[in-house]
C-alpha cells in the first residue's frame, strides 16, 4: 500500500466512548511505522487528535484502559457504578437532584472531562510539536460552524476549543469569549472536507459511526484510506470495560486489515499464501456456492474457514493464524454438536413443540443461537421434504451455510447420538 514519506493527515470522527477505537487505530499505524503529520478531529476525535499531535499516544493507551464515566461527567450519587452509568429503581430518589444539576448547568456537567484534558495536555508542547491540529465545533451564538486550527486558537484557550468541539447534545455548552459552542459532529462528524481545504491529499479516516452528520468524502484527486468499525457495538456513553477493551482492539484489527497486514471478511487472519497454494478442498465442499461478497476470491481455504467460523459464531475480535482459526472452529463445533445431541434426546412429548418453536424462530429471523445449531436441528428433527423450506430460509439469512456446513462435516466427527450427517463418534 502507498505510504507518504512526509506523513498522512489523520481524520478522527466523533462518537463518545467509542473513541477508544481511535486508540487501536493509532497503535496499528505506529506498529506499521506509518507517518502522520496532521491530526483533525470532531468531538471525542478532537480530544484524541490533540493528544496525538502532542505526542501522547501512550497516555491515550493508558486512558483507554482506565477511563470511566466519572472522568467525563459529574453525576449524583448512585448514577454511576463500576465506572458505568447506572439507572434503575435505586436512582429514582436522586432524579430530582440530577434534573436540578442539569438545569443549573444548562446541561450535564463536564468538569471532569475538562480537568482530565487540562491536567494532561501541555499547550506549549502541542504548539512546538510541529504537527498540524484542528477541530470542528459550532458557534451556537452566531449559528455558524467553525473549523479551527491550532494557530487560530488563542494562547491559553486550546482546552476551550477541544471542549467546544466535544460538547455533545445534553452536555453543558462551553463558552469562549462570551460565545456558546456545541459539538461539531452536528455539522461534520468526519472532518475530511476540512483536511482537503487545508491542502492535504494523503488522508487516513478513522470513522467510529458516531451520532451526527457524516458528510460523504469527496476523494477525487487524493489518496484516502478509510478505516471504519467493522462491528457495530456500544453507544456513545457506554463505559462498560469489556466493551471499551474490545472496541479498542477492533480499531487495531480493522486498521491492520485495511492495510493488508491481516486478511478476511468477518475475521482477521494472518495471510498464508503457502497454505492456500497447497490446499485441496474436499469435493463435498460446494465452493461454487460462495456468498456473493466472496464470489471472486480464490483463497479457498480462507473462504472455507470464514464460512465455518461465521455459522458457529466464533469470536471475531481476534487476530488468528489459519491454524488458530481452525482450532477455534473445531472447539465451537464440538460444543454445538454436544448441545444439539442433548436437545435431540429430549422426550417424545417435547419434540412437536420443539419443532414448532424452531420453525417460528427461523421464519421470524429471531435467532438466539448460532446458524449451525439451527441447521443441524432442522436435519435432525424434520423429514427431508419438510426441512427444505426452513433450510432455504436459513441460508438466505446466512449464505455462508453451504460451505461452512460442508467444511465442518469434513473435519468434525459426530458424537454418540445418531444425528444425520455425522455417523462416526467424536474423537478426542
C-alpha positions in Angstrom: 0.0 0.0 0.0 1.1 3.6 -0.8 2.9 5.3 2.1 3.5 9.1 2.1 7.0 9.7 3.5 6.0 13.2 4.7 3.1 11.8 6.6 -0.7 11.5 6.3 -3.4 13.7 7.7 -5.3 11.6 10.3 -9.0 12.5 10.5 -10.8 11.2 13.6 -14.6 11.2 13.8 -16.8 11.8 16.8 -18.6 9.1 18.8 -18.3 9.5 22.5 -16.9 6.4 24.4 -16.4 4.7 21.1 -13.5 7.0 20.6 -11.3 4.2 22.2 -11.4 2.8 18.6 -9.1 5.6 17.5 -6.5 4.4 20.1 -6.4 1.0 18.4 -6.1 2.7 15.0 -3.1 4.7 16.3 -1.5 1.6 17.8 -1.7 -0.2 14.4 -0.3 2.9 12.5 2.6 3.1 14.9 3.3 -0.6 14.6 3.4 -0.3 10.8 5.5 2.9 11.1 3.0 4.9 9.1 4.0 8.6 9.5 1.3 11.1 10.4 1.8 14.9 10.3 -1.6 16.3 10.9 -4.5 15.4 13.3 -8.0 16.7 12.8 -11.0 15.7 14.9 -14.6 16.2 15.9 -15.9 15.7 19.4 -14.0 12.8 21.0 -11.9 12.8 17.8 -10.8 16.3 18.7 -9.7 15.1 22.2 -7.7 12.2 20.7 -6.3 14.4 17.9 -4.9 16.9 20.5 -3.1 14.3 22.5 -1.7 12.5 19.4 -0.5 15.8 18.0 1.2 16.5 21.3 2.9 13.0 21.1 1.0 11.5 24.0 -0.2 8.3 22.3 1.0 6.2 25.3 -1.2 8.4 27.6 -4.2 7.6 25.4 -3.5 3.9 25.6 -3.5 4.1 29.4 -6.6 6.3 29.4 -8.4 3.8 27.2 -7.7 1.0 29.7 -8.8 3.1 32.7 -11.4 5.7 31.7 -14.7 5.6 33.5 -17.9 7.8 33.3 -16.5 9.7 36.3 -13.7 11.0 34.0 -16.3 12.6 31.7 -19.3 13.9 33.5 -20.4 14.6 37.1 -23.4 12.6 38.2 -25.3 12.5 41.5 -24.5 9.6 43.8 -26.0 6.3 42.6 -26.0 7.2 38.9 -22.5 5.7 38.3 -21.5 2.1 39.3 -18.2 0.4 38.5 -17.3 3.3 36.1 -20.5 3.0 34.1 -23.8 4.9 34.0 -26.3 3.1 36.2 -30.0 3.9 36.0 -32.7 1.9 37.8 -35.0 1.8 40.8 -32.1 2.7 43.0 -31.7 6.1 41.3 -35.4 7.3 41.5 -34.8 9.3 44.6 -31.8 11.0 43.0 -33.6 12.1 39.8 -34.7 15.5 41.1 -31.0 16.2 42.1 -29.9 15.2 38.6 -32.5 17.4 36.9 -31.6 20.3 39.2 -27.9 19.9 38.2 -28.8 19.8 34.5 -30.9 22.9 34.8 -28.4 24.8 36.8 -25.5 23.9 34.5 -27.7 24.1 31.3 -26.7 20.5 30.5 -24.7 17.7 32.1 -21.7 18.9 34.0 -18.4 18.1 32.1 -15.9 19.5 34.6 -14.3 16.0 34.9 -13.5 15.9 31.2 -12.1 19.4 31.2 -10.0 18.6 34.2 -8.7 15.4 32.5 -7.7 17.3 29.4 -6.2 20.3 31.3 -4.1 18.1 33.6 -2.6 16.1 30.8 -2.4 18.4 27.8 0.6 20.7 27.6 -0.3 23.5 25.2 3.3 24.7 24.8 4.4 21.2 23.9 1.5 20.9 21.5 2.4 24.1 19.7 6.0 23.1 19.5 5.3 19.6 18.2 5.4 20.6 14.5 2.1 18.6 14.0 -0.9 20.3 12.5 -4.0 20.1 14.7 -7.6 21.2 14.1 -11.1 20.8 15.5 -14.7 21.3 14.3 -17.3 23.0 16.5 -20.5 25.0 16.2 -20.8 28.6 17.3 -24.3 28.4 18.8 -24.4 32.2 19.5 -24.0 33.0 15.8 -25.4 29.7 14.5 -22.2 29.1 12.4 -19.9 26.0 12.1 -16.3 26.7 12.8 -13.2 24.7 11.7 -10.4 25.9 13.9 -6.7 25.1 13.5 -4.1 25.4 16.3 -2.8 28.8 15.0 -6.3 30.2 15.2 -6.7 29.2 18.9 -5.7 32.0 21.3 -3.0 31.1 23.8 -4.5 29.5 26.9 -7.7 28.5 25.0 -6.8 25.2 23.4 -8.7 23.3 26.0 -11.7 25.6 25.5 -11.8 24.7 21.8 -11.4 21.0 22.5 -14.3 21.2 24.9 -16.3 23.2 22.4 -15.9 20.5 19.8 -16.8 17.8 22.4 -20.0 19.4 23.8 -22.3 16.5 23.0 -26.0 17.4 22.9 -27.2 17.3 26.5 -23.7 18.4 27.8 -23.2 21.9 29.1 -22.2 24.3 26.2 -18.8 25.7 26.8 -18.2 29.5 26.4 -15.3 31.2 24.5 -15.2 35.0 24.5 -18.8 35.1 25.6 -20.0 32.8 22.8 -21.6 29.5 23.3 -20.4 26.4 21.5 -21.6 22.8 20.9 -20.4 19.5 19.4 -19.0 19.8 15.9 -20.5 16.5 15.0 -23.8 18.2 14.3 -22.1 19.9 11.4 -19.4 17.5 10.3 -18.7 14.4 12.3 -15.9 13.3 10.0 -13.8 16.5 9.2 -12.5 15.2 5.9 -13.5 18.3 4.0 -11.6 20.3 6.5 -8.5 18.3 5.6 -8.9 18.8 1.9 -9.4 22.5 2.3 -6.2 22.6 4.2 -4.5 21.1 1.2 -4.0 17.6 2.4 -4.2 14.9 -0.3 -3.0 11.8 1.6 -5.5 11.2 4.3 -6.5 8.4 6.7 -10.0 8.5 8.1 -11.0 6.7 11.3 -14.8 6.5 11.4 -16.5 5.2 14.6 -20.1 5.6 13.4 -20.9 8.3 15.8 -24.1 10.3 16.1 -24.0 13.4 13.9 -23.7 14.5 10.3 -21.4 12.3 8.3 -20.6 14.1 5.0 -19.7 11.9 2.1 -15.9 12.3 1.5 -15.0 13.8 -1.9 -11.9 11.7 -2.6 -11.1 12.8 -6.1 -7.5 13.8 -6.5 -6.5 12.2 -3.2 -5.1 9.1 -1.7 -7.7 8.3 1.0 -7.6 5.3 3.3 -10.9 4.8 5.0 -11.0 2.8 8.3 -14.4 2.1 9.8 -15.6 -0.1 12.6 -16.5 -3.4 11.1 -18.7 -4.4 14.0 -21.3 -2.0 15.4 -21.3 -2.2 19.2 -21.9 0.0 22.2 -23.3 3.6 22.3 -21.7 7.0 22.9 -21.8 6.8 26.7 -21.2 3.1 27.0 -18.3 2.8 29.6 -18.5 -1.0 30.1 -14.9 -2.1 30.5 -15.3 -5.2 28.3 -16.8 -3.1 25.5 -14.1 -0.4 25.7 -11.3 -3.0 25.6 -12.9 -4.9 22.7 -13.7 -1.8 20.7 -10.1 -0.5 21.1 -8.9 -3.9 19.9 -11.2 -3.7 16.9 -9.7 -0.4 15.9 -6.3 -2.1 15.8 -7.5 -5.1 13.8 -9.6 -3.1 11.3 -6.6 -0.9 10.6 -4.2 -3.9 10.1 -6.8 -5.5 7.8 -7.3 -2.2 5.9 -3.5 -2.0 5.3 -3.4 -5.7 4.2 -1.4 -6.9 7.2 -4.4 -9.1 8.0 -7.0 -10.6 5.6 -10.5 -11.8 5.9 -14.1 -10.6 5.7 -15.7 -11.2 9.1 -12.5 -12.3 10.7 -8.9 -11.1 11.0 -6.5 -13.7 9.7 -2.7 -13.6 9.1 -2.2 -14.2 5.4 -0.7 -17.5 4.4 -0.1 -17.9 0.7 1.8 -21.1 1.1 -1.2 -22.8 2.8 -3.5 -21.5 0.1 -1.3 -23.0 -2.6 -1.2 -26.5 -1.2 -4.9 -26.6 0.0 -7.0 -29.1 -1.9 -10.6 -28.8 -0.8 -12.7 -31.9 -0.3 -15.1 -32.4 -3.3 -18.0 -32.2 -0.9 -17.4 -28.5 -0.2 -19.5 -26.5 -2.6 -17.1 -23.7 -3.4 -19.4 -22.9 -6.4 -21.9 -21.6 -3.7 -19.6 -18.8 -2.3 -21.5 -15.9 -0.7 -21.8 -13.0 -3.2 -19.3 -10.9 -1.3 -16.7 -13.7 -1.7 -17.5 -14.9 -5.2 -14.4 -13.7 -6.9 -12.0 -14.7 -4.1 -9.7 -17.6 -5.0 -8.4 -18.1 -1.5 -10.5 -21.2 -1.0 -9.1 -22.2 2.4 -9.7 -18.7 3.8 -13.3 -18.8 2.5 -14.0 -22.2 3.9 -12.7 -21.2 7.3 -14.6 -17.9 7.3 -17.8 -19.6 6.4 -17.4 -22.3 9.1 -16.4 -19.7 11.7 -19.3 -17.4 10.8 -22.0 -20.0 11.2 -20.6 -21.1 14.5 -20.3 -17.5 15.9 -16.6 -17.9 16.5 -15.2 -14.8 18.3 -14.4 -12.1 15.7 -12.3 -9.5 17.5 -9.1 -11.6 17.5 -6.1 -11.9 15.2 -5.9 -15.6 14.0 -3.5 -17.6 12.1 -5.1 -20.1 9.8 -4.4 -22.9 12.3 -5.7 -20.9 15.2 -9.0 -20.1 13.4 -9.4 -23.8 12.6 -8.9 -24.8 16.2 -11.5 -22.1 17.3 -13.9 -23.5 14.7 -13.5 -27.1 15.9 -13.9 -26.1 19.6 -17.2 -24.3 18.8 -18.4 -27.1 16.5 -17.9 -29.9 19.1 -19.6 -27.8 21.8 -22.5 -27.1 19.4 -22.8 -30.8 18.5 -23.0 -31.7 22.1 -25.7 -29.2 22.7 -27.7 -30.4 19.7 -27.3 -34.0 20.9 -28.9 -33.1 24.3 -31.8 -31.4 22.5 -32.4 -34.3 20.2 -32.5 -36.7 23.2 -35.5 -34.8 24.7 -38.7 -36.6 25.5 -41.1 -37.5 22.7 -43.7 -35.2 24.2 -41.3 -32.3 23.8 -40.4 -33.0 20.1 -43.5 -31.5 18.5 -43.4 -28.2 20.5 -39.6 -28.0 19.8 -40.2 -28.4 16.1 -42.9 -25.7 16.1 -40.6 -23.4 18.1 -37.7 -24.0 15.7 -39.8 -23.2 12.7 -41.1 -20.0 14.2 -37.7 -18.9 15.3 -36.2 -19.3 11.8 -39.1 -17.7 9.9 -39.2 -14.8 12.3 -35.4 -14.4 12.0 -35.0 -14.1 15.7 -32.1 -16.4 16.1 -30.5 -16.7 19.6 -28.1 -19.5 18.8 -25.5 -19.8 16.0 -26.9 -20.6 12.5 -25.2 -24.0 12.5 -27.2 -25.0 15.6 -30.5 -24.4 13.8 -29.3 -26.0 10.6 -28.4 -29.2 12.4 -31.6 -29.3 14.4 -33.6 -29.0 11.1 -31.7 -32.0 9.8 -32.2 -33.9 13.0 -35.9 -33.2 13.6 -37.6 -32.8 10.2 -38.2 -35.1 7.3 -36.2 -34.1 4.2 -39.2 -32.7 2.4 -40.3 -30.6 5.3 -36.8 -29.4 6.1 -36.0 -27.8 2.7 -38.1 -24.6 3.2 -36.5 -24.0 6.6 -33.0 -24.7 5.3 -33.5 -22.3 2.4 -34.8 -19.6 4.8 -31.8 -20.1 7.0 -29.4 -20.0 4.0 -30.9 -16.7 2.8 -30.1 -15.2 6.2 -26.7 -16.9 6.3 -25.2 -17.5 2.8 -22.1 -19.0 4.4 -24.0 -22.1 5.5 -23.5 -24.4 2.5 -19.7 -24.1 2.5 -19.4 -23.8 6.3 -21.6 -26.9 7.0 -19.6 -29.0 4.4 -16.3 -27.9 5.9 -17.4 -28.8 9.4 -18.8 -32.2 8.2 -15.3 -33.0 6.7 -13.5 -32.1 10.0 -15.8 -33.0 12.8 -16.9 -36.5 13.8 -20.4 -36.9 15.2 -20.9 -37.7 18.8 -22.5 -40.8 20.3 -26.1 -39.7 19.5 -27.2 -40.6 16.0 -27.6 -37.2 14.2 -28.0 -37.2 10.4 -24.7 -36.3 8.6 -22.4 -37.4 11.4 -22.2 -41.1 11.7 -18.9 -41.6 13.4 -18.2 -41.0 17.1 -16.3 -37.9 18.1 -12.6 -38.4 18.7 -10.8 -36.6 21.4 
